[in-house]
Amino acid sequence: MTLILNLTQHASTPEQGVTDLGGDLLVTLRKALTFDALPTMGDILDRAAIVAELACLARQAAAVKDGQTVYAMIGGAPYLMAPLERELHMVGITPVYAFSTRESTEQTQPDGSVRKVNVFRHAGFVPAAK
């Protein structure tokens, strides 16, 4: 069984097959991923380390077996992703990005207007480069 941790601020979809953090881990994750002011490089590196630590705690809670690969779905502020990738690699967790396809349809409304609807479908994961 593969463990894929959701280290984004968004709830996963069933088709992604990932494990969302919960409780205090999720609260701390969301705080670490949210920047309300222009961050310094130190802020960014600190946040990446916090998120990687949360991933380690979640891996521990999931009782991962020796040798089992653990992945982490990441996404968010672009300036955080490269440092987060490095931190995750250092703790033995492989960062991945979700890949989705977009299905666009146009729906004619009763008043004659047209409503465009985009549906994003999960299509797999792209591993981050080492």
C-alpha positions in Angstrom: 0.0 0.0 0.0 1.3 3.4 -1.0 0.9 6.4 1.4 0.4 9.8 -0.2 0.0 12.6 2.3 -1.9 15.7 1.3 0.3 18.7 2.2 -1.9 21.3 0.5 -4.5 23.6 2.1 -7.3 21.9 0.1 -9.2 18.7 0.9 -8.4 15.9 -1.5 -10.8 14.2 -3.8 -11.6 10.5 -3.6 -10.1 9.9 -7.0 -6.7 11.2 -5.8 -6.4 8.5 -3.1 -4.4 10.6 -0.7 -4.5 10.9 3.1 -5.5 14.3 4.4 -4.0 15.5 7.6 -6.5 16.2 10.4 -6.8 17.9 13.7 -3.9 19.9 15.0 -1.7 18.7 12.1 -4.0 20.3 9.6 -4.4 23.5 11.6 -0.6 23.8 11.8 -0.2 22.9 8.1 -2.6 25.6 7.0 -0.8 28.2 9.2 2.6 27.1 7.7 1.3 27.4 4.2 -0.4 30.8 4.6 1.7 34.0 4.2 -0.1 37.2 5.2 2.9 39.4 4.7 5.9 39.4 2.3 8.1 36.6 3.6 11.8 36.6 4.0 13.9 33.7 2.8 14.3 32.7 6.5 10.4 32.7 6.8 10.2 30.4 3.7 12.8 28.0 4.9 11.3 27.8 8.4 7.8 27.1 6.9 9.2 24.4 4.6 10.9 22.7 7.6 7.6 22.9 9.6 5.7 21.2 6.8 8.3 18.5 6.4 8.1 17.9 10.2 4.3 17.6 9.9 4.8 15.0 7.1 7.1 13.0 9.4 4.5 13.0 12.2 1.8 11.9 9.7 4.0 9.2 8.4 4.6 8.0 11.9 0.9 8.1 12.7 0.2 6.0 9.6 2.5 3.3 10.9 4.5 3.1 7.7 6.5 -0.1 7.2 10.2 -0.1 6.7 11.0 0.3 3.0 7.6 1.6 2.1 7.8 4.7 0.0 5.9 7.7 1.3 4.8 10.5 -1.1 3.5 14.0 -0.3 1.2 15.9 -2.6 2.3 19.5 -2.5 1.1 22.7 -4.0 0.7 26.4 -3.1 2.9 29.4 -3.1 5.5 28.9 -5.9 8.3 30.4 -3.8 7.7 27.8 -1.1 7.7 24.7 -3.3 11.4 24.3 -4.1 12.5 24.6 -0.4 9.7 22.3 0.6 10.7 19.7 -2.0 14.3 19.8 -0.6 13.1 19.4 3.0 10.8 16.4 2.1 13.6 14.7 0.1 15.9 15.1 3.2 13.4 13.3 5.4 12.8 10.5 2.9 9.4 11.6 1.6 9.0 12.0 -2.2 7.1 15.2 -3.2 4.6 15.0 -6.0 2.3 17.4 -7.8 -1.3 16.5 -8.7 -2.0 16.5 -12.5 -5.5 17.0 -13.7 -7.3 17.4 -17.0 -9.9 20.1 -17.6 -13.2 19.2 -19.2 -15.0 22.4 -20.4 -18.7 22.4 -21.4 -21.0 25.2 -22.3 -24.6 25.1 -21.0 -27.3 27.2 -22.5 -29.4 28.8 -19.7 -33.2 29.3 -19.9 -32.7 33.0 -20.6 -30.5 32.3 -23.6 -27.2 33.1 -21.9 -24.4 30.5 -21.9 -22.7 29.3 -18.8 -19.2 27.8 -19.2 -18.4 25.0 -16.7 -14.9 23.6 -16.1 -14.5 20.3 -14.3 -11.0 19.2 -13.3 -10.4 15.5 -13.2 -7.4 14.0 -11.4 -5.2 12.1 -13.8 -2.1 11.2 -11.7 0.9 12.6 -10.0 4.1 14.2 -11.3 7.2 13.6 -9.1 9.3 16.7 -8.2 12.8 16.6 -9.5 15.6 15.8 -7.1 
